[in-house]
Amino acid sequence: MIPQPTPIVITDLTRMHRGMVCIAGYDKDLRCIRPVLPPPGIPEHSLFGSDGKPIIFPFAVIQLDLLEACPGPPHTEDFYFFSPSPRFIRPAKDPKNLLERTLSPDVCGIFEQPIHTDFGFYVMDGQGPRSLGTIRPDAITKVGYEPDPNGGTWDYRLTFTDARMDTYRLKITDLTWQYFCHNQRSEQRPPAQIALELTHTLQTRDVYLRIGLARGWKEHPERCFLQITGIYTFPDYLNGKTFADLKSK
């Protein structure tokens, strides 16, 4: 297949397992695209150029050589791409406007299928028009930042209420958010204090959440769990930094 050079604005940069990441964004027609590679996937080091500077980060405009769509509902946004192709073009001019243009009224409005709550929050695999979207939460309740009960890693959560007055407590897979929390902890500040301060930050700023669906896993292959793939605030809680600025500390 002939590669199709396609500029996209990155809106989602999430941490996966074993040093892999997931990226997604929008093209000029507001088509949501999740570039994917065959297993093991996209390594985190590929977010950087040969000069060591990041080329893929939230609200970067990049160009990718897309190959072919490989949708598997609800993950309808998937496209294979030519792995050496990402090229940084420029920062996006108006991130808030892009988030507004991709906005759904509430979490249910993103996925357009029942959200089950008997074991976390999930939708069933194999159905639904999309797996990614944007909302503005009606209220932020609590940021969670603590050791993972299964050991070895950290657990990042956010409890919020959407415009339908539905309350969610979701795992945060946003790579930048995780690096930010780690960066704060390296300054000898306890995670509970960092979580409290971040709760206040989100409660006092305009917040947009990117909500996505994980893929089925070993114990529940038929369930796609909801997760927070991007947290954006205006004013910016990062003060213009990217994940790369936080990673180096």
N, C-alpha and C positions, 0 to 999 in steps of 0.2 A: 504494500500500500504506500502511496506517495504521502510523505509527511506534510501536514498542513500547519505552517507557521501561524500561531495564534497568540495574540497578546491577552493576558488575563490579569486582573487585579486580585492579589491574594487576600482572602478574608479569613482563612482558617489555617492554622499551623499547629498541629497537635502532636503530642508525644505518644508513641506506641511502645512496644516492648523491644528489648535487645538493640537499642540504639537506632531504631527506625522511627520515621515520622510520617504523618499524613498531611497533605496540603490540598487546598481547594480555593476557588475564587470565581470571578465572573468575567465573561468576555464583553465586548462592546454592546452586545444585544441583551445583556443581563441574563445570559444562559449560564447557569451554575455548572462548573467543570471541576471534577476531582481527578487530577492526573494520577495514574497508578502504574506500577511496574509489577511484573511477575514476582512471586515470592523470592527472596524475603522482603521485597518492597523498596522504599526510598530511605537510604541511610542519612542520618542527620548531617554527616560531613558534606553531603552534596548540596546543602543549603549555602555553602560558601564557594566563592570563586577561587581561581588559582592564586590570587593575591591575598587570600585569607579574609577578604571582606564579604559580608553576607550579600547574597543576590536574591534570596527568597526569604521574605519576612512579611508580616501583616502590612497590607496596603502598599506593597511594592508592585509596580507594574512590570511583569516579566513576559518574555516571549517563549513559548514552548512549541516544539514540533509535535503536534498531535497525530496519532496514527489511526486508531479506530475506536468507536464507542464500544464499551463492554458492560452495559447496564445489567444489574441483577436486582430488581425491585426488592426493597425500597431504595437501594443505592443506584438510582438512575443516572447519576452525574458522572459515572466512571468513564475515563478515557485512557487508553494506553498512550504513552508518549515515548519519543526517542530520548533515552536517558541522558546523553551528553548535551542536549539542546538548550536547557534553561539559560536565558540571557536577561540580565537586569536592564530595564529601560529607564525607569525614573520612579520616584515616589508618586503615589496617587495624589491628585490635587485636592480632593474633597472627600475624605473618608466618611464623614458623617452623612453626606448626601447619598453615598452608595449604600450605607446601612439603611437609610430611610427608604430608598427605592427597592430594597429587598425585604422590607418589613412585612411580617405577618401579624395579625391581630393578637394572637396568643399561641401557646405551644401546640394545641390541637390543630390550629389553623395551618401550621407548617406541614404536618404529616398527613392530615385528612384521613385518619384511620384511628380506631380505638387505641387509647393508651392504657395499658394494663398496669395495675398498681399492687398486685398481690405479692410481688417479689421485686422490689424496686420499681422502676418506671421503664416500660418497654412496649414496643409494638411487635407484631408478628412478622417474621421474615417472609419474603415472597410477594408482598403486596404494598401498595402505596405509591404516590407519584414522585416522592422526593425523600431525601434523608438529611437535608441541611436547610437551615433557614435562620432568620433574624427576628428577635422580639425585643420590645422594651418592657422590662418587668414593671409591674405596678408597685411592688415593694420588695426591698431586700431585707431579709430577716437575719441571716447569719452566714459568715464565712467560716469554713472549717479547714484547719491545717494541723495535722497531727500524724504521728507514725501510723503506717498501715498495720491493722491488727494481724495481718498475715506475715508481717515482718519483712525487713529488707528495704522497704521503700517508704515514701510518704504519701499520705492520703489528702487530697484537696477536694473540698466540697463547697457547694453554695446552696443555701435555702432561700427561695424567693417565691413570690406570688405573681401570677400573670394577670392580664386584663380580665380574664374569666373568673378571677378569684380562686383559681386552682393553685395549690401550693406544691412545690417540687423541691426535692433535695437531690441534687445531681452531682456526679463526679466531674471535676474540672480536668480536662486533658489539654487545655491551652498550654503550649510549650512555654510561651513568654511568661504567663502567670506563674508557672511552676518555678522557672528560673528566678523570677522576682522574689518569690517567697524564700527560696534558698539563699538568695543574695542578702535578704534582710536578716535571715537567721545567722549568717556568717558574721554578723556584727554583734553577736552574743546577746541577741534579743530572743526571748522564748517564743515558740510558735503560737502559744495562746495569746500573747500580747500582739503579735503580728496580725493574727486573725481578727482580733478586736479592732485594731486600727484600720484594717482593710474593710471590715464591715462598715465602719464609720465613713470611710472614703466612698464606698459604693452608695451609701445612703444619702450622701450630700452632693452627688454629681449626676449628670445625665448618663445613664447606663444602657448599653446595647449588648445583648447576649446572642452569640451564635450557638444554636442548638443543633446537634447532629446525632446520628444513630450509629452505635457501634455495630460490628458484625457479630453474628452468632458465635458462641464459643463452645468449648468442649462439653461443659455440663448442660448448656441450654442452646444448642445450635439453631433452634427455631425462634429465638428471642433476640431482638435488636434493642439494646438498652440505650436510653437517652443519656447524652453527656453534653457538657458545655465545651465547645470547641474554640470559643473566642470570647474574651471579656474586654469591652472597649468603653472608656469613659471620656466625657468631655466636661471639664478639662481632662487632659490625658494623665492618668496616674503614673505613667512612665516618664513624663516630661520629655517626650521625644526619643527616648531610648528604644532600642530593639533588643531582642533576646540575646543577640551577640554581645551587646555591651554588658549584660548581666552575667553571661556565661563566663566571661574572662576573669571575673572577680572571685 
